[in-house]
């Protein structure tokens, strides 16, 4: 027997009309040579006849001739492929069929070789047995439908998809064979092929076949038309290939791509958890719950590794999503505590750090919530949940929580591939959640720093009503170098301060805190505004030199402090006088009681630490009800970076114009909502949501103390006037219904007036101010400050100021152009029994 290939070839039909006949004797000698043979191999008859056929074959095939001759004798013929040699040596692949031919008169046997050129031939014609063997044994599902789209033949491989055997399929339409598929789409493609003759390749169909009714599958179909001998369409044959794994892999990649795009778009922990749940539904699960440790939501530092097993784990629901509106499967709401029983699967996942898969849940089991009875008890059957995966959320070696995936609508249970997808999805989200946690921690620390550096609540006083607004350029940390402050001074006066430090972020905030502390320290000395800035300038310059800013430092605190700006304003509610000075800072605007906006002509001193001429102060009188607007240059900064003073002031003027000023709130109350809203409205009108520079705005609505709140007396430099001063003070306290303070006030007045008469020069003046406290002031023409002494028992003097300090809440000295003022302040609240 020959090879399988030769046996197959021998069974093929052979087109004699296209074959070249060559007659050979029993020894393989050429006996006859036709013109067709000459045309095929290019030998003349004289060159071939009488020679052995081996000379017409390639060397390899010529060596096989004895074997082939033996086969011809055994099998009574032979068919196969050989390589012939044309004249000139060119090789030609030919198909040869050898059959016996009787010699003349029954002589010696001869052989007829029919030779066909394979060049350009479409291939061998296949016999029906060969074709049946190919299609019935093919691993690809194949079927044929007639022009009415009814099945007339199918192979065994198609049975793997369900729908019955080949015999059961006969005469049935696709809708009867596979009712779970989109049969209308399939038959539309068949009709298209029947009408056009154009084949359809790669039609992908996703659905549920009868062989796997609970599992979504994907199949690739191709269609081609069958025509009869006259070319008329007689049906369609189609092939089916299961591409479910490829389809699922493509879905997984698409889901992970969407997760990369949609998860972690913000640095908010709760929003990131909700994004994880949103992405996983419905492509991965029907209901997803994300539970995070409470410490993660706070941004706290976590212990590396899985959590230790405990009875109660502090988890909180951070996000969930469902294929059903309203998430009816959720027993715990977003933001609520999710307490799981000890030993339950979520707790085991937290403690082991490993995922957990349960293909089929116990329908009658309740969920793993220890507080279920406090809300609503529900079994998995009632919730409609039948399969679950739990994946711990871990990133950078720490455990953040767990994500639970449930199946409800889809009946196929989760498998190992689903668990791998869930783990990939959670691992990607875990990094985003950990980033959000770290950002929450850092931002909280930054905000704590910022709140500690800026005044949480401006002091209560009656000189001005204030409202402030601060907007940092660094929106992520909320830190910046701008600041504002209100500092109560002696004599019911206040200092209003707005300043800025170059740069943004934590370095600028730290530098701002140092500068603000220095300003408050200098303000406590009751210095004039220009002197406060002069001392501040020296401090900044000295700090810059000490930290080597000029040549070495690139990121130091000194670098941020140098070049800072500040405006310092002192307002006196007794007479409405306002004194201010600026160091490299915009001048304040003034909104008069009638709504007119003006700008103070304030000399611009050099930035702090830059050196330059002395700072100059400006003094002006403000009518009651005026509003001072102190701001940093970020309020008027424009996106193009240009700076036009007139145009920017006009923008500020329009923003500050508003209805009549708010009424005066009672003492101790916060600013009126109108002023606070106006302050924010000005910032919103001039500054974008994400400014390029930090912005601070302080609005101060001025007040004047009433005439019934201030009493003063000019005193001659005569010791005898001390008794009269005590009497006048006691009388005034009686008018103010403050008789309980008469005794201590008389002692204070006596000591301060005596001290001025004894050690200072005229003019001497006594003033009492009833504000939030009772203030006693004695001014004189002296330029020396008194010093508090602690006399011994045997000393006869030096007890005056010591007595004043003990009787007063606070006391001090401030210098004025005419001399100095010694003041003492007493609380209006009754002393405790």
C-alpha positions in Angstrom: 0.0 0.0 0.0 1.1 3.5 -0.7 1.1 6.5 1.6 -2.2 8.1 2.7 -1.5 11.1 0.4 -1.1 8.8 -2.6 -4.2 6.8 -1.6 -6.2 10.0 -1.4 -4.9 11.2 -4.7 -5.7 7.9 -6.3 -9.3 8.3 -5.3 -9.6 11.8 -6.9 -11.4 12.2 -10.2 -9.0 13.1 -13.0 -9.7 15.4 -16.0 -8.3 13.6 -19.0 -8.9 16.5 -21.3 -6.2 18.5 -19.5 -3.7 15.7 -19.2 -0.7 14.9 -21.4 -0.5 11.2 -22.3 2.9 9.5 -22.2 3.2 5.8 -23.2 5.8 3.7 -21.4 6.9 0.1 -21.7 7.3 -2.2 -18.7 10.9 -1.0 -18.1 9.9 2.7 -18.1 11.1 3.5 -21.6 9.2 6.2 -23.5 7.3 4.7 -26.4 5.2 7.6 -27.6 5.6 11.4 -27.4 2.8 13.8 -28.4 2.8 17.5 -29.3 1.2 18.3 -26.0 4.0 16.5 -24.2 6.5 18.5 -26.3 4.7 21.7 -25.4 4.7 20.8 -21.7 8.3 19.6 -21.3 9.8 21.2 -24.4 11.6 18.0 -25.7 11.3 17.0 -29.3 10.1 13.4 -29.9 13.5 12.3 -31.2 15.1 13.5 -27.9 12.7 11.4 -25.8 11.4 8.4 -27.5 13.5 5.3 -26.7 15.0 6.8 -23.5 14.1 6.0 -19.9 11.5 8.1 -18.2 14.0 8.8 -15.4 15.7 11.3 -17.6 12.5 13.4 -17.5 12.4 13.6 -13.7 14.3 15.4 -11.0 17.0 13.3 -9.4 15.1 12.7 -6.2 12.0 11.4 -8.0 14.2 9.4 -10.5 15.6 7.5 -7.6 12.1 6.5 -6.6 11.2 4.9 -10.0 11.9 1.2 -8.9 9.7 1.7 -5.9 6.9 3.3 -8.0 7.1 0.5 -10.6 6.7 -2.0 -7.9 3.6 -0.2 -6.6 2.1 0.0 -10.1 2.4 -3.8 -10.5 1.0 -4.4 -7.0 -1.9 -1.9 -7.1 -2.5 -2.0 -10.8 -1.6 1.7 -11.1 -0.5 4.7 -9.2 -1.3 8.4 -8.8 0.7 11.1 -7.2 2.9 14.2 -7.5 6.3 14.3 -9.2 8.8 16.9 -10.2 9.6 16.9 -13.9 12.6 18.5 -15.7 12.0 20.6 -18.7 14.6 20.9 -21.4 17.1 23.4 -20.1 16.9 22.1 -16.5 13.8 24.0 -15.3 11.8 21.9 -12.8 8.0 21.6 -13.0 5.6 20.2 -10.5 3.1 17.8 -12.1 0.3 15.5 -11.2 0.8 11.9 -12.6 -1.7 9.1 -12.9 -0.3 5.8 -14.2 -2.7 3.1 -15.5 -1.9 -0.2 -17.3 -2.4 -0.4 -21.1 -2.5 -3.7 -23.1 0.2 -4.2 -25.7 -0.6 -4.9 -29.4 -1.9 -8.4 -29.8 -1.8 -9.0 -26.1 1.9 -8.5 -26.0 4.0 -7.2 -23.1 2.3 -4.9 -20.6 2.6 -1.2 -21.1 1.8 1.8 -18.9 -0.1 5.0 -19.8 1.1 8.0 -17.8 -1.3 11.0 -17.7 0.6 14.1 -16.7 -1.0 17.5 -15.7 0.7 20.8 -14.9 -0.2 22.0 -11.4 1.0 25.6 -12.1 -2.1 27.9 -11.8 -4.4 25.0 -11.0 -7.0 25.7 -8.3 -6.2 22.3 -6.7 -7.4 18.8 -7.0 -11.0 18.1 -7.3 -12.2 16.5 -4.1 -14.4 13.5 -4.1 -17.5 13.3 -2.0 -15.9 10.9 0.5 -13.0 13.3 1.0 -15.3 16.3 1.5 -17.5 14.4 3.9 -14.5 13.4 5.9 -13.3 17.0 6.1 -16.6 18.6 7.2 -17.9 15.9 9.5 -14.5 15.5 11.3 -13.9 19.3 11.5 -13.6 20.7 15.1 -15.4 23.8 13.8 -19.2 23.7 13.8 -20.6 23.7 10.3 -24.2 23.7 9.0 -26.1 24.3 5.8 -29.5 25.9 5.5 -31.7 26.0 2.4 -33.2 29.1 0.8 -35.9 29.1 3.5 -33.2 29.2 6.2 -34.1 25.7 7.5 -31.3 23.4 8.4 -30.6 20.6 5.9 -27.2 19.4 7.2 -24.8 20.0 10.2 -21.7 18.3 11.5 -21.1 16.7 14.8 -19.0 19.6 16.1 -22.1 21.8 16.1 -23.7 19.6 18.7 -21.3 21.0 21.4 -23.3 24.2 21.4 -26.6 22.5 22.2 -29.7 22.4 20.1 -29.8 18.7 19.5 -28.2 16.2 17.1 -27.8 16.7 13.4 -31.0 14.6 12.8 -32.9 16.7 15.3 -31.9 19.9 13.6 -33.2 18.9 10.2 -35.9 21.2 8.9 -35.7 23.6 11.9 -35.0 27.4 11.9 -32.4 29.0 14.1 -35.0 30.3 16.5 -36.1 26.7 17.2 -32.6 25.4 17.6 -31.1 28.2 19.8 -33.9 30.3 21.2 -31.5 32.1 23.7 -29.5 33.8 20.9 -30.2 36.8 18.7 -31.6 34.6 16.0 -33.1 37.5 14.1 -29.6 39.0 13.7 -28.3 35.7 12.4 -31.1 35.2 9.9 -30.6 38.8 8.7 -27.0 37.9 7.8 -28.2 34.8 6.0 -30.7 36.7 3.9 -28.0 39.3 3.1 -25.7 36.5 1.9 -28.5 34.9 -0.2 -29.4 38.1 -1.9 -26.0 39.5 -2.6 -23.7 36.5 -2.7 -21.2 38.3 -0.7 -19.9 36.2 2.3 -20.0 37.6 5.8 -17.0 36.8 8.0 -16.4 37.3 11.8 -19.9 38.0 12.9 -19.7 37.9 16.7 -22.7 36.8 18.7 -23.0 37.0 22.5 -25.7 35.3 24.4 -26.8 32.0 26.1 -26.7 28.8 24.1 -28.6 25.7 25.1 -25.4 23.9 26.1 -24.7 26.6 28.7 -28.0 28.4 29.6 -26.6 30.1 32.7 -23.3 31.2 31.2 -22.9 34.0 28.7 -20.9 32.8 25.7 -19.5 34.4 22.6 -19.3 32.8 19.1 -17.8 33.8 15.8 -20.0 33.0 12.7 -19.1 33.2 9.1 -21.6 32.8 6.2 -21.3 32.0 2.5 -23.8 31.2 -0.3 -24.2 27.9 -2.1 -25.1 27.9 -5.7 -26.4 25.1 -8.0 -24.9 24.2 -11.4 -26.8 27.1 -13.0 -25.4 29.6 -10.5 -28.8 30.0 -8.7 -28.6 30.4 -4.9 -29.7 27.2 -3.1 -28.8 27.9 0.5 -26.1 29.1 3.0 -23.5 27.3 4.8 -22.1 28.8 8.0 -19.3 28.0 10.5 -19.4 28.5 14.3 -16.4 28.9 16.5 -16.5 29.4 20.3 -14.6 32.6 21.2 -16.0 33.0 24.7 -12.5 33.1 26.3 -11.3 35.7 23.9 -14.5 37.7 24.4 -14.1 37.5 28.2 -10.5 38.5 28.0 -11.4 41.5 25.8 -14.1 42.4 28.3 -11.6 42.2 31.1 -9.1 44.4 29.4 -11.8 46.9 28.5 -13.1 47.0 32.1 -9.5 47.5 33.4 -9.0 50.3 30.9 -12.2 52.0 32.1 -11.1 51.5 35.7 -7.9 53.3 34.9 -9.8 56.2 33.3 -12.6 56.5 35.9 -11.1 55.5 39.3 -8.9 58.0 41.1 -9.9 61.1 39.2 -9.9 63.0 42.5 -8.0 62.6 45.8 -11.2 62.0 47.8 -11.4 58.7 49.5 -15.1 58.3 49.5 -15.5 59.4 45.9 -12.7 57.0 44.8 -14.5 54.1 46.6 -17.7 54.9 44.9 -15.9 55.1 41.5 -14.7 51.5 42.2 -18.2 50.3 42.8 -19.6 52.2 39.7 -16.9 50.7 37.4 -17.5 47.1 38.6 -21.3 47.2 38.0 -22.6 45.6 35.8 -19.6 44.2 33.9 -18.1 42.4 36.8 -20.9 42.0 39.3 -24.6 42.9 39.9 -24.0 44.4 43.4 -20.7 45.8 44.8 -20.0 47.1 48.3 -16.8 48.9 49.3 -16.1 49.0 53.0 -13.1 50.9 54.3 -11.4 51.2 57.7 -12.5 54.3 59.5 -8.8 55.2 59.9 -8.5 55.3 56.1 -11.3 57.8 55.9 -9.5 60.0 58.4 -6.3 59.7 56.5 -4.5 58.1 59.5 -1.3 56.1 59.2 -1.9 52.4 59.0 0.0 49.3 60.3 1.6 47.3 57.5 0.3 43.8 56.8 -3.1 42.3 57.2 -5.2 43.2 60.2 -5.3 41.0 63.3 -8.5 39.1 63.8 -10.9 40.7 66.3 -14.5 40.6 67.3 -15.3 44.0 65.8 -13.5 45.7 63.0 -14.2 49.4 62.5 -15.4 49.4 58.9 -17.5 52.0 57.3 -19.4 51.8 54.0 -17.6 54.1 51.5 -19.5 53.2 48.4 -21.8 50.7 46.7 -23.6 50.2 43.4 -26.2 47.9 42.0 -27.8 47.0 38.7 -31.1 47.9 40.4 -32.0 51.5 41.0 -31.8 52.5 44.6 -29.4 49.7 45.5 -32.1 47.6 47.3 -29.5 44.9 48.2 -27.6 47.3 50.6 -28.4 46.7 54.2 -25.8 49.4 55.2 -25.9 52.9 53.8 -23.0 54.9 52.5 -21.3 56.6 55.4 -22.7 54.1 58.0 -20.7 51.7 60.1 -20.5 48.2 58.7 -19.9 45.8 61.6 -19.3 42.2 60.6 -19.4 39.2 62.9 -16.1 37.7 64.1 -15.1 34.9 61.8 -17.3 36.0 58.9 -15.7 36.0 55.4 -15.1 39.8 55.3 -13.2 39.6 58.6 -11.2 36.6 57.5 -10.2 38.4 54.3 -9.0 41.4 56.4 -7.0 39.2 58.7 -5.5 36.9 56.1 -5.1 39.4 53.2 -6.5 36.7 50.9 -9.6 36.8 48.6 -12.6 34.5 49.2 -14.9 33.0 46.6 -18.3 31.3 47.2 -19.9 30.1 44.0 -23.2 29.3 45.7 -24.4 31.1 48.8 -26.8 29.5 51.3 -30.1 31.1 50.3 -31.4 31.1 53.8 -28.3 32.5 55.5 -28.4 36.1 56.6 -25.7 38.6 55.6 -22.6 38.8 57.9 -23.7 42.0 59.7 -23.7 41.9 63.5 -26.1 44.9 63.6 -28.6 43.4 61.1 -31.4 43.2 63.7 -31.1 46.9 64.4 -32.0 47.7 60.8 -33.6 44.9 58.8 -32.9 41.2 58.8 -32.6 39.7 55.3 -31.5 36.4 53.9 -29.5 36.0 50.7 -32.6 34.6 49.1 -34.6 37.7 50.0 -31.8 40.0 48.7 -31.6 37.9 45.6 -27.9 37.2 46.0 -26.5 33.8 45.0 -22.7 34.1 44.4 -20.0 36.2 46.1 -16.4 37.3 45.9 -14.6 39.2 48.7 -11.3 40.9 47.8 -9.2 42.7 50.5 -8.1 46.2 49.5 -4.4 46.3 49.9 -1.8 48.8 48.7 1.9 49.4 49.5 1.8 46.7 52.2 -1.3 48.1 54.2 -4.8 46.8 54.3 -7.5 49.5 53.6 -10.7 47.5 53.7 -12.7 45.0 51.6 -14.7 45.0 48.4 -17.6 42.5 48.1 -18.9 41.4 44.7 -22.3 39.7 44.4 -24.2 38.1 41.5 -27.9 38.6 41.4 -29.3 39.0 37.9 -26.9 36.8 36.1 -27.4 33.2 37.1 -23.9 31.9 36.4 -21.8 31.8 39.5 -18.5 33.5 39.9 -15.5 31.4 38.9 -11.7 31.7 39.2 -11.4 34.0 36.2 -14.0 36.4 37.7 -12.0 36.4 40.9 -8.8 37.2 39.0 -10.5 40.1 37.3 -11.9 41.4 40.6 -8.4 41.2 42.2 -6.9 43.2 39.3 -9.7 45.7 39.5 -9.3 46.2 43.3 -5.6 46.3 43.1 -5.7 49.2 40.7 -8.3 51.0 42.8 -6.3 50.3 46.0 -3.4 52.4 44.9 -5.8 55.3 44.1 -7.5 54.8 47.5 -4.1 54.8 49.3 -3.1 58.0 47.4 -6.3 59.6 48.5 -5.7 58.5 52.1 -2.2 59.9 52.1 -3.5 63.1 50.5 -6.2 63.3 53.2 -3.6 62.9 55.9 -1.3 65.5 54.4 -4.0 67.9 53.6 -5.5 67.6 57.1 -2.1 68.3 58.6 -1.6 71.2 56.2 -5.1 72.6 57.1 -4.3 72.2 60.8 -1.1 74.2 60.3 -3.0 76.8 58.3 -5.7 77.1 60.9 -3.1 77.5 63.6 -1.3 80.2 61.7 -4.4 82.2 60.7 -6.9 83.5 63.3 -9.8 81.1 63.7 -11.9 83.9 65.0 -11.0 87.5 65.1 -11.1 89.0 68.6 -14.3 90.5 69.9 -14.1 94.3 70.2 -16.3 97.3 69.4 -14.0 99.5 67.3 -14.7 97.8 64.0 -17.0 95.1 62.6 -14.8 92.8 60.5 -15.1 90.1 57.8 -12.3 88.3 56.2 -11.9 86.0 53.2 -8.8 83.9 52.4 -8.3 81.9 49.1 -5.0 80.1 48.6 -3.5 79.4 45.1 -2.5 75.9 46.2 -6.0 74.3 46.2 -4.6 70.8 47.1 -3.1 71.8 50.4 -5.0 75.0 51.1 -1.7 76.6 52.2 -0.4 80.0 51.3 1.6 82.9 52.4 -1.1 85.6 52.7 -2.5 86.5 56.1 -4.8 88.9 57.9 -5.1 89.8 61.6 -7.0 92.1 64.0 -5.0 93.0 67.2 -6.7 94.8 70.1 -4.6 97.7 71.4 -4.9 99.9 74.4 -7.4 102.6 74.6 -10.1 100.6 72.7 -8.0 100.9 69.6 -7.3 98.1 67.1 -4.6 97.2 64.7 -5.7 95.8 61.3 -3.0 93.9 59.4 -2.8 92.3 56.0 0.4 90.8 54.6 1.8 88.3 52.2 4.9 86.2 51.9 6.3 85.2 48.4 5.6 81.6 47.3 2.9 79.1 48.0 2.6 75.9 50.0 3.9 74.8 53.3 7.1 76.8 53.2 5.2 80.0 52.6 2.7 79.2 55.3 5.5 78.5 57.8 7.2 81.8 56.9 3.9 83.6 57.2 3.4 82.2 60.7 6.7 83.5 61.8 6.0 86.9 60.3 2.5 87.1 61.8 3.9 86.2 65.3 6.5 89.0 65.0 3.8 91.5 64.0 1.7 90.6 67.0 4.7 90.9 69.3 5.5 94.3 68.0 1.9 95.4 68.2 2.0 94.6 71.9 4.6 97.4 72.3 2.0 99.9 71.1 4.4 101.3 68.5 3.2 103.6 65.7 2.7 101.8 62.3 5.9 103.1 60.7 8.0 101.9 63.7 6.3 98.5 63.6 7.3 98.1 60.0 10.8 99.4 60.6 11.4 96.7 63.3 9.8 94.1 61.1 12.1 95.1 58.2 15.2 94.7 60.5 13.9 91.3 61.7 13.4 90.0 58.1 16.7 91.3 56.9 18.5 89.7 59.8 16.7 86.4 59.3 17.7 86.4 55.6 21.3 87.0 56.4 21.4 84.3 59.1 20.0 81.7 56.8 22.3 82.6 53.9 19.6 83.4 51.4 21.7 85.7 49.2 24.0 83.0 48.0 23.2 79.5 49.2 19.7 78.8 50.2 17.2 77.8 47.6 14.3 76.6 49.7 14.6 78.1 53.1 12.2 80.0 55.3 14.3 83.1 54.9 13.8 83.0 51.2 10.0 83.2 51.6 10.2 85.9 54.3 12.5 88.2 52.3 10.5 90.4 50.0 7.3 90.1 52.0 4.7 92.9 52.1 2.6 94.2 54.9 0.1 97.0 55.6 -0.4 98.0 59.2 -3.4 100.2 60.2 -4.3 101.5 63.7 -7.9 102.7 64.2 -9.1 104.7 67.2 -12.9 104.5 67.8 -12.8 107.4 70.2 -12.1 110.1 67.6 -12.2 108.0 64.3 -8.5 108.7 63.6 -6.8 106.1 61.4 -3.0 105.8 61.0 -1.4 103.4 58.5 1.9 102.5 56.8 2.8 100.0 54.1 5.9 98.0 53.1 5.7 96.8 49.5 1.9 96.3 49.8 -1.2 97.8 48.1 -2.8 100.7 49.8 -6.3 100.1 51.4 -9.5 101.3 49.8 -12.1 103.2 51.8 -15.8 102.8 51.3 -17.5 105.9 52.7 -20.9 105.7 54.4 -22.6 106.9 51.2 -21.0 104.1 49.2 -18.3 106.1 47.5 -15.1 104.3 47.1 -11.7 106.1 47.5 -8.2 104.9 47.7 -5.7 106.1 50.4 -2.7 107.9 49.0 -0.3 105.9 51.0 3.5 106.0 50.3 4.7 102.6 49.3 7.7 101.5 51.3 10.2 98.9 50.2 9.3 95.2 50.8 10.4 93.8 54.1 14.0 92.9 54.2 14.9 94.8 51.1 16.3 97.9 52.9 15.5 101.4 51.7 14.3 104.8 53.0 12.3 105.0 56.3 8.6 104.0 56.2 6.1 106.8 56.2 2.7 106.9 57.9 -0.5 108.6 56.8 -3.2 109.7 59.2 -6.8 110.4 58.3 -10.1 110.7 59.9 -12.8 108.2 59.1 -16.5 108.9 59.4 -18.5 106.4 61.4 -19.8 103.7 59.1 -16.9 103.8 56.7 -15.3 100.5 55.6 -11.6 99.9 55.2 -10.7 97.3 52.6 -7.3 95.8 53.2 -6.2 93.2 50.6 -3.1 91.5 49.1 -2.1 92.0 45.5 -3.5 88.6 44.5 -7.0 90.2 44.7 -6.3 92.2 41.6 -3.9 89.8 39.8 -4.9 89.0 36.2 -4.3 85.9 34.2 -2.2 87.7 31.6 0.2 88.8 34.4 -0.2 92.5 33.4 -0.6 95.2 36.1 -2.5 98.4 35.4 -3.0 100.3 38.7 -5.9 102.5 37.4 -7.7 99.6 35.7 -7.3 97.3 38.7 -8.5 99.9 41.1 -11.5 100.5 38.9 -12.3 96.8 39.1 -12.0 96.9 42.9 -14.1 100.0 43.0 -17.0 98.3 41.2 -16.8 95.2 43.4 -16.8 97.3 46.6 -19.8 99.4 45.7 -22.8 98.0 47.5 -26.0 99.0 49.4 -25.9 100.9 52.7 -23.5 99.5 55.3 -24.9 96.8 57.7 -26.2 97.8 61.0 -24.1 97.6 64.1 -24.4 94.2 65.9 -24.5 94.1 69.6 -21.1 93.8 71.4 -19.6 90.3 71.4 -21.6 89.2 68.4 -20.0 87.9 65.1 -20.0 90.2 62.1 -23.3 90.7 60.4 -24.0 88.3 57.6 -24.3 91.2 55.1 -20.6 92.2 55.6 -19.4 88.6 55.5 -21.3 87.9 52.3 -20.1 91.1 50.8 -16.5 90.2 51.6 -16.9 86.9 49.8 -18.8 88.5 46.9 -15.9 90.9 46.3 -13.4 88.0 46.2 -15.7 85.9 43.9 -16.1 88.9 41.6 -12.4 89.5 41.2 -10.7 86.2 41.7 -11.2 82.9 39.8 -12.0 79.7 41.6 -8.3 78.7 41.1 -6.3 81.9 41.5 -2.7 82.2 40.4 -1.8 83.9 43.6 -3.0 83.7 47.2 -5.7 86.2 48.1 -6.6 87.8 51.4 -9.3 90.4 51.9 -10.2 92.1 55.2 -13.2 94.4 55.5 -13.4 96.6 58.6 -16.6 98.6 59.1 -15.7 101.4 61.5 -17.6 102.5 64.6 -17.3 105.4 67.0 -17.7 105.2 70.7 -20.5 107.4 71.9 -20.0 110.6 73.9 -21.4 108.8 77.0 -18.7 106.2 76.8 -15.7 108.6 77.2 -14.9 111.1 79.9 -11.7 113.1 80.2 -10.2 115.9 82.4 -7.2 118.2 82.0 -5.3 118.2 85.3 -2.8 120.8 86.6 0.6 119.6 87.8 -0.5 120.0 91.5 -0.5 117.1 94.0 -3.7 118.5 95.5 -5.6 117.7 92.3 -5.2 113.9 92.9 -8.2 114.0 95.3 -10.3 115.8 92.8 -9.4 113.3 90.1 -10.5 110.5 92.4 -13.9 112.2 93.0 -14.5 112.9 89.3 -13.7 109.3 88.5 -16.1 108.0 91.2 -18.8 110.3 90.0 -18.4 109.1 86.4 -18.6 105.5 87.4 -21.8 106.2 89.3 -23.3 107.6 86.1 -22.2 104.4 84.2 -23.7 102.2 87.0 -20.2 100.9 87.7 -20.1 101.7 91.5 -18.7 98.2 92.2 -15.5 99.4 90.4 -15.2 102.7 92.2 -12.8 101.6 94.9 -10.3 100.0 92.6 -10.6 102.7 90.0 -10.0 105.4 92.6 -6.8 103.7 93.6 -5.6 103.3 90.0 -6.4 107.0 89.2 -4.7 108.1 92.4 -1.5 106.2 91.6 -1.3 107.1 87.9 -2.0 110.8 88.4 0.4 111.0 91.3 3.1 109.3 89.2 2.5 111.8 86.3 2.6 114.8 88.6 5.7 113.6 90.4 7.9 112.3 87.6 6.5 113.8 84.3 5.7 117.1 82.8 2.5 118.9 81.8 0.1 118.7 80.1 -1.5 116.0 82.3 -4.8 114.4 81.2 -7.1 111.8 82.7 -9.5 109.8 80.5 -11.9 107.0 81.3 -13.3 104.8 78.5 -16.2 102.4 79.0 -16.1 99.8 76.2 -15.8 96.1 76.6 -13.8 96.9 79.7 -13.1 100.0 81.8 -10.0 101.8 80.7 -8.2 104.4 82.7 -5.6 106.5 80.9 -3.3 109.2 82.2 -1.2 111.1 79.6 1.6 113.5 80.3 4.4 115.2 78.4 7.2 113.0 79.7 9.2 110.7 77.4 10.4 108.2 80.0 8.4 105.0 80.7 7.8 104.0 84.3 9.2 100.7 85.5 7.5 98.2 87.7 9.4 97.6 90.9 9.1 95.0 93.7 9.8 97.0 96.8 11.0 95.4 100.0 9.1 95.7 103.3 11.3 98.5 104.5 11.0 100.6 101.3 8.8 103.7 101.6 8.0 104.1 97.8 7.8 102.2 94.6 4.5 100.5 95.3 2.3 102.5 93.0 2.6 100.6 89.7 2.8 97.3 91.6 -0.6 98.2 93.0 -1.9 99.2 89.6 -0.8 95.9 88.1 -2.5 93.9 90.8 -5.8 95.8 90.6 -5.9 95.8 86.7 -6.4 93.0 84.2 -3.6 94.5 82.2 -1.7 97.8 82.0 1.0 99.4 79.9 2.6 102.5 78.4 2.4 103.8 74.9 4.2 106.8 73.4 2.5 109.6 71.5 4.0 112.7 69.8 3.1 114.8 72.8 4.6 112.4 75.4 3.2 109.1 76.7 0.1 107.5 78.0 0.0 105.1 81.0 -3.2 103.0 80.9 -4.8 100.3 83.0 -7.7 98.1 82.0 -10.3 96.5 84.4 -12.9 93.9 83.5 -16.5 94.9 83.7 -17.5 91.5 84.9 -18.2 91.1 88.6 -15.3 89.4 90.4 -16.1 85.9 91.7 -17.1 85.6 95.4 
